[in-house]
Amino acid sequence: MAGTSLTAEKRASRRRWLLLAPALVILVFAASGPLLITVIYSFLTPGDYGGVEWQFSTDAWFNVFAQRDIFDDTLSWSDAHLSIFWRSVKLSLMTTIACLFFGVPTAYFIATRPKKQREFWMLLIIIPFWTNLLIRTFAILELIRNEGTINTVLLAIGVIDEPIQMLYTEFSIIVGMVYVYLPLMVLPVYASMERLDFSLIEAAYDLYATRLRVLRRVILPLVKPGIVAGSILVFVPSLGAYVTPRVMGGGNQLMIGNLIELQFGQGRNWPLGAALSMTLLAIVMVALIAYVRAAGTEETHHG
């Protein structure tokens, strides 16, 4: 009987691996393969007209953070790259905070509706995903440009005397990314809110807790996994965003994604673009490790 059971387990294991084989092949060739090519390119020499020359070099990695003066060979920090990295991290963090500010109340509102109404409200949250990202970005652009809806209304009612310059600023990039990535915050927070035991909130009110104290001591700790997951889902794609900063920033407010595209395009420095891509991947990995640790700590606290 033991031998028969062992044989059955081996057959089941072999069957699972066969079923997983197509997905593993796709991951290897569609994800790991291009990633390996990017790593190799980052250690090569840039070609004269784009592409790479197969000569080993670490200049690309050096140029990510430092630069050499063309006249006296003195070394200095690459201020342009570092400022773009800082802007990318800063705008991504601000986008995540803004999505939290709007997403948590939205998720709480939906979770407290009757069950028959929740599907309707969730549909309204998901509908933007049915539209192309570029179209959604241009829709926001039409709202905040100098001749857009907001400035036109403010001028018409006499609140302002001249249009407010909102477009092609960091503010416009944040507005665009919040609009694009807000559903990614609402969905995981709502999933946590839906499982929330609202009798705990009632008990807190019975103990004369204020609304702010209930939010801080009861609701937020219980929905923390959803908040952490939503923050990662917003921070990671906004860190590497390309379309929204390009359209809303107008080329004046570059982020990491725009800098990488610039190196592969007009700059024709593929090794530097590859090194910047791997640096972006490293930043994302740090964010994911922070998420895993936060999730692990949460599971430990709750047994």
N, C-alpha and C positions, 0 to 999 in steps of 0.2 A: 504493500500500500504506500509506503514511504517513497519507493522508487517511482511509482506511478504518479504520485503527487508532484515529485520533483520534475518529472518529464513534462507534466501539464504546465507547471510554472515556467519552464524554459520555453515551451511553445507559446505561452501567452506573452512572455517577454519579447520573444522574437517577432511576434505579430505586432506588438506595440512599436518596436523599432522600425518595422517595415512601414507602418502607417505614418511614423514620424519622418521617414526618409525624405519624402518630397519637400517638406518644410525645412529640414536641415540642409538640403542641397540649395534651396533658395536662399537661406541665410548665409551660407558659405560664399556663394557666387554673387549674390546681390548686395550683401552687406560687408562681410569680412573681406571679400576680394577687393572691392574699391577702397576699403579702408587701408588694406595692406599696400595698395598702389600709392595711396596718398602718403603713407609713411615713407615709402621708398623715394618718392619724388622730393620729399622734404630734405633728403640728404644728397641731392644731385645738383648739378650746375645749370642755371637757366640758359636756354637757347637764345640765339641772337634775335629771332623773330617769333618768340613763343616756344612752347614745348620745353624739353630738357635735353641736356647733353649728359651722357652716361659717364660722368666723372664725379667721384665722391667729393662732397663738400659739406661743411657745417655752417656755411655763411648764412643760409636761410634762417636757421635757428638763432644765430647770432644777431641777425638783423631784426628779429621779432622784438627784442627788448633794447638793443643798442645800435649805434651807428658810428661810422668812422668818417672823420672829416676828410674831404677829397684833397685838401691842400696840405695839411700837416699830419694826417693820420692819427690825430687825437681821437680818443673814444669818448662817447657821451651817451646818455640815455636817449632812446628813440621817443622823443616827446610826443610825436604825432601818433604813434601806435599806442603808447601808454594812455594818452588822452582818449583815444577811441575805445580802448578796453574799459577805462573807467566810465566813460559815457554809457557804454553798453550795459555794464553791470548796474550802474546807477539807474538808468531808465528802466531796466528789467525789474529791479527791486521796487521802484516807484509804481510800475505797472502792476506788480503783484500786490502791493499794499492797496492800491486803488481798487483792484478786483476783489480783494478781501472786504474792503469797506462797502462796496456795492453788492458783492455776491452773498455774503453771510445773511444780511437782512432779506435778500430776495429768496434764498433757500429756506429761511425760516418762515417767510410768508407762504411759500408754496406748501411746505410741510404741514402748516397749520390749517390749510384749506380742507374741506370735505374731500373724501377720496375720489368722488366723481369729477371734481373740478381740477385735481392735481394734474391729470393727463393733459388738460387744455393748457394750463400754465407752463408745463414742461414743453409742450409743443411750441409755444411762443419762444422759449429759450433756445430750442434746437433749430428753429426755422432759419436763422442766419447761416448755419452750416450748409444749407441747401444752395446758397449763393456763392459764386466764385469770390475768392479772397480779394482779388483786384477790384471787383465791382463794389464790394463792401467798403474798401479803402477809399475809392473815388466818391462814394456816397458821403462819407464823413468829410472828405475834402470840400465837397460842395456846400456843406453846412458851415464850415469855419473859415473859408477863404474870404478875402476882403470884400468881394461882391456876393458872398454867400448869404444863406438864410438868416443866420444869427446877426451879422452886421447890418443886413437890410432892415430887419425888424427893429433893432436898437436905434438905428438912424431914423426910422419912421416915427417912433414914439418919442424921439428927442432925448434919449438917455445919453447918447454920445454925439459928438460933432463930426467925427471922422472915423473911418473903419479901424477896428482894433486888429493889429497884426498878430494873428494867431497861427497862421500857416507858416511852414518852414521854420519852426521852432521846436525845442524839446517838448514843449507843452503839446503841440499838435501830434508829435510822435506818440506821446503817452496816451492822448485821447484816442488815437487810431488803434493802438495796441490793446487798450482796455476794451474798446468796442469789439475787437476781433477775438480776444481771449477770455472775455468775461464768462461765456458759457462753460469753459473748461474749469472755472472756479465753482460755478453754481452746481454743476452736476455732482461732483464728489461730496461737496458740503451737504447738498440735499439728501444724498444717499445716507449720510450719517444722521441728519436731522430726522429722516423718516423713521429711523430705528430708535429715536430718542424717547425715553419714558417721560411723558409730559406730566405724570403725577408727581415727579420730583420737583418740577417747577411750581406746581400748586402747593407742594409741601413747603417750599422755600418762601412762597408768598404768605402761607399760614404762619410762618415763623417771623413775619414782619421784615423780610428782606426786601430791599429796594430793587427796582428793575435793573439798575446797573450792577448791583451785587449778584443778582440772579444770573445775569449774562456772564459776569466774570468768574463766578464760583461754581456755577452749575452747568450752563449751556456750553460755554467754550471748552471746558475740560472734557466733556462727553463727546463733543464733535471734533476734537482735536485731530484724529486720524484723517477725517475728510478735509480739514483745513490744510494740513500738511500736504496731503496728496494734491489738492487743488493748487496750492502754492507752487509745487514742483511742476505741475502741468502747465502753469502760466509762465513761470520763470524760465524754464528750459527753452521753449520755442521763442519767447520774446528775446532771449539772449542772442539767438542766431537769426532773428528776423531780418528779412531783406526787403520784401515788397513794401511794407508799411513805412519803414524809415526812408526808403527811396522816394516814395510818393509824397509823404507828409513832410519829410525833411528837405526835399528838393535838392539833395546832394550837398547841403550845407552842414548837416548833422549826421555824419557817417557813423555807422555801427559796425560791429565785427563782420557781419554778413556782407555788408557793402564793401568793406575793405578787402575781404577775400575775393569777391567778384572783381574788384578793381585790379587785383594782382593777376588774376587769371585772364582778364580782358585787356584793358588798355595798358596796364603795367607790364604785361608779358613776362612776368616773373613767377612761373609756376612753382618752383621750390619754395619761395616765400609764401605764396598762397597756400601751399600744402602745410607748411609749418604753422601758419596762422590757423588753419583748419584744425590741426592737432591740438593747438593751444586752446582753441574754443572747446574741443572735445574734453580736454583736461578740466576746464572750468565746469563743464556740465557734469563730469564724473564726480567732482567735489560736491556739487549740489545734490547729486543722487546719493552719495555716501552719507551726507548729512540727513537726507530723508530716511534712509534705511536705519540709521542710528536712532532718529527720533521715533520711527515706527517701532523699533525694537524696544526702546525705553517705554513706550506706551503699552506694549503688550506685557512687559514685565510688571508694570504698575497694576495692570488689571488682571494679572494671573494668567 
